[in-house]
């Protein structure tokens, strides 16, 4: 973990906010919790570099708008967005806005801690080699898997993708699993990031 880096937890749910901050502190991170994006943004410019963990759905300023504002302000804060299963479209939108990762609830403690470690590793900008590697990793997808991936990246739900392609939602899930295996993606957010970098 880079010296001086902190993790900022932003969630309107007190129980979740408290448990995430406790988990992070137990793992050795310096963690601070905020009950709204507005309160956090009021202090953001004066905070130490680090990582933001924000829920997508919050009253007032939501997680996506928070990510946009952090990106626009060019603050040294990498954002991880936490989302419910039905919010994949929002999570994709958040990644397009500048989030470095998103996690689907429920997630294991280790998954969150690994995401934070990656985020604190530095906002390395993708270069041509990264884009080429991701394009190569996605080359092995079947035409149908590519169609499903395009649906995922455009923020559609599995049901909407199934309807568009005239297949069952279960078949969409099978294609998603196949895409993960063929591409080597470790998570849905990893797969979406690869697709965005590859120019899908």
N, C-alpha and C positions, 0 to 999 in steps of 0.2 A: 504494500500500500504506500503510495507516495506520501512523503512527509507533509503534514499540514492539511491533508485531504480530509474532508468530513462528508458524512452522508446525511442528507436532509430528507426526512420522511414527511410527506404532505398528504393528509387524509382527514376527511371530516368525521370519520368513525373513530371515536376515542379508543375503543378496545383494540382495533387493528393497528392504529397509530402506536399505541403503547407496546403491543406485542412485537411489532417490527423493530421499534427502537431498542427494545430489550434484547431481541435476537442479535441485532447488529453490535450492540455494546458487549454482549457475551462473547461474540466472535472477535472482539478487539478493535472494532471501528469506533470512531467518535461520531455519535449520532445525535441529531437534534430533530425534534418533531414540531410540526405546525398543523393547526386545524383548518387552514384554508390557504388557497393559492395567493389570495390578496395579501394576507399577513406575511407570507414568505417573500413575495415580490417586493414588499416595502423595505425588506432588509437585504435582498439578494445581492445588490451591488457592493455591499460592505462585507459579505461573507467570504470565508476561505474557499479556495477551489475544492471541487469535490463532485459528488454524485447526488442527484435528486431522484427520489422514488415517489411517484405520484399516481394516485388513482385516476382513472379516466373520468368517472362520473363523480362530480362534486358540485354542490350548489354554488351559484355565483360564477366564478371563473373555473372552468373545467380543466382537466389535465392536458388536453390537446392545446388549448389556448395558452396555458402556462408554458408548454414546450416551445410554442411559436415565439412567445415573448422573450424567453431565455435565449433562443437562437438569434432573434433580432438584436438583442442587447449584447450579443457576443461575449457572454459571461463564461468563465471557465468551469461550467457545470454540465456534466453529462447526465442526460435524463433517461430513467427507466420508467416505463408506463406499466401499471398493473391494471388488468382488465378482466371482467367477467367473461364467460364463454360466449355470450351473445354480443360482445363488443369488439369482435375481431376487426370489423370494418373501421372502427374508431382507432384501434391499435395501429392498423396499417396507415391510417391518416396521420397518426402521431409520429410514426417513423418517417413518413414523407416530410413532416414538419421539422424533424431533427432529432427525435428520440433515438438512442443508441440500441434500445432493446425493449421488448415488451414481454410480460409474463402473464399467462392465463391462470386465473384462480380455479381451483386451489393449486398452489405450487408447494413443493417441498422446500424446507429451510435451505438445503444445500444449493438448490437451483437459484434462489435469491442471492445467496452469498457469492456464488460463482459469477452471477451477472454483475454484482457490485464490484468484484475484483476486476472483471473485464473493463467495466466502465471507468474505474479509477486508473486503469493501465494507460490511459491517455487517449484523447480523441484523434487517433491516427486517421488521416484522410485517406480514403481508398485511392490507389493509384491504378495505372493502366494494367499492371500485372494482376492486381486484385480483381479487376473487371474481367480480364481474360480468363483467370482461374474460375471465376463464378460462371462465366459463359460455358466453359468446358464442362464444369460439373453438371450443368443443366442440359447439355447436348444429348444425354442418354434418355431423356424423357420421351415417352410416346406422344403422338399428336394429341391424344385425349388428355394425358397428364398435363401437357402444356396448356390446353384449354382450361383445365381446372385451376392450374397455377395462375393463369391470367385473371381468372375470376377472383381468386383469393387476393391477389395483389390489387385488384380494383376495389377491394373491400366488400365483396359480396359474401353472404352467408352460404353455408353448404346447401341449404334448401333452395336459395336463389340460383346457385350454380347448377344444381340438379335440374331445376325447372328450365333454365336456359338451354341445357344440353340434353334434355329429355332423358335423364337417367335418375336413379333413386339417390336420395341423400346418403344412403349406406355405400353406394358405389363411389360417390364423391369422397367419402372417408377412406375407402380402399385405395383410391388414386392418390390421396394425400399421403397415406402411409408409404405407397410406392415411390412417390417423389422424394420423401425424406430419405428413404433407403438409397435410392440411386444417386442423389445429390450429395449425400454425406452430411446433410443438415442435422444439427443436434436438436433443434426445436423449430416450431412454426415460425418464430421470430427470425431465426437464423435463415430459414428458407426464404422468407419474405425479403430479408436484407440482401441475400444472394441475388434474388430476382430483380430487385431494384437496381443493384450495382450492375447487373448484366444488361440493364436497359429494357426490361420487360414493362 
